Amino acid sequence: MANISNAINMSFRVDKKLKSQADELFKNLGMNTSVALNMFLTQSVREQSIPFIPSMEVPNARLISAIEEVEAIESGKIKAKKYETFEDALEDID
């Protein structure tokens, strides 16, 4: 990270709600948004790319259904399936 004499201020626009959510997340991770953005920029330069894969993909219906099932199990609305053997579980998947 740059020492304070080499630091500059950056200014950019961001949605108010997104900024608040990011601030809270980074606070919970033990840092502030400035530190998180510096980490992002440092990693981008180090990797010479964005340090994650940007994607336009959204969850498909099958994934959404699986997520909803997990949430229903976690909330106690439905019981999780139980199997005697691994082979029984594999058979149910097919």
C-alpha positions as CSV (number, residue, x, y, z in Angstrom):
1,M,0.0,0.0,0.0
2,A,1.2,3.5,-0.8
3,N,2.6,5.5,2.1
4,I,0.7,8.6,3.0
5,S,2.9,11.0,1.1
6,N,2.1,9.1,-2.1
7,A,-1.6,8.8,-1.5
8,I,-4.2,10.7,-3.5
9,N,-7.9,11.1,-3.1
10,M,-10.2,9.4,-5.6
11,S,-13.8,10.4,-6.0
12,F,-16.6,8.4,-7.8
13,R,-20.3,7.9,-7.6
14,V,-21.9,4.9,-6.1
15,D,-25.5,4.1,-5.1
16,K,-26.2,5.1,-1.5
17,K,-27.7,1.8,-0.5
18,L,-24.8,-0.2,-2.1
19,K,-22.3,2.0,-0.2
20,S,-24.0,1.4,3.1
21,Q,-24.1,-2.3,2.5
22,A,-20.5,-2.4,1.5
23,D,-19.5,-0.3,4.5
24,E,-21.3,-2.7,6.8
25,L,-19.7,-5.8,5.2
26,F,-16.2,-4.4,5.3
27,K,-16.7,-3.3,9.0
28,N,-17.7,-6.8,9.8
29,L,-14.5,-8.0,8.0
30,G,-12.4,-5.7,10.2
31,M,-11.6,-3.0,7.7
32,N,-13.1,0.1,6.1
33,T,-14.2,0.6,2.5
34,S,-11.0,2.5,1.7
35,V,-8.9,-0.4,2.7
36,A,-11.1,-2.8,0.8
37,L,-10.9,-0.7,-2.4
38,N,-7.1,-0.5,-2.0
39,M,-7.0,-4.3,-1.7
40,F,-9.1,-4.6,-4.9
41,L,-6.9,-2.2,-6.8
42,T,-3.7,-3.9,-5.6
43,Q,-4.9,-7.3,-6.5
44,S,-6.1,-6.1,-9.9
45,V,-2.6,-4.7,-10.7
46,R,-0.9,-7.8,-9.3
47,E,-3.0,-10.1,-11.5
48,Q,-3.3,-7.7,-14.4
49,S,-7.0,-8.4,-14.5
50,I,-10.2,-8.1,-12.4
51,P,-9.6,-10.4,-9.5
52,F,-12.9,-12.2,-10.0
53,I,-14.8,-13.4,-13.1
54,P,-17.5,-10.9,-14.1
55,S,-20.5,-12.8,-15.3
56,M,-24.0,-12.0,-16.7
57,E,-25.1,-15.5,-15.7
58,V,-28.0,-15.7,-13.3
59,P,-29.1,-18.8,-11.4
60,N,-31.2,-21.1,-13.6
61,A,-34.5,-22.5,-12.4
62,R,-32.8,-25.7,-11.2
63,L,-30.4,-23.8,-9.0
64,I,-33.1,-21.5,-7.7
65,S,-35.2,-24.6,-6.8
66,A,-32.3,-26.1,-4.9
67,I,-31.6,-22.9,-3.0
68,E,-35.3,-22.7,-2.0
69,E,-35.2,-26.3,-0.9
70,V,-32.1,-25.7,1.3
71,E,-33.8,-22.6,2.8
72,A,-36.9,-24.7,3.5
73,I,-34.8,-27.4,5.2
74,E,-32.9,-24.8,7.3
75,S,-36.2,-23.1,8.4
76,G,-37.7,-26.4,9.3
77,K,-40.5,-26.2,6.8
78,I,-39.4,-29.5,5.3
79,K,-37.3,-32.4,6.6
80,A,-34.0,-33.2,4.9
81,K,-33.8,-36.5,3.1
82,K,-31.7,-39.2,4.8
83,Y,-30.1,-42.2,3.2
84,E,-28.8,-45.5,4.6
85,T,-25.9,-45.7,2.1
86,F,-24.1,-43.4,-0.3
87,E,-25.3,-45.6,-3.2
88,D,-28.9,-44.9,-2.1
89,A,-28.3,-41.1,-2.3
90,L,-26.7,-41.5,-5.7
91,E,-29.7,-43.5,-6.9
92,D,-32.0,-40.7,-5.7
93,I,-30.0,-38.1,-7.6
94,D,-30.4,-40.0,-10.9
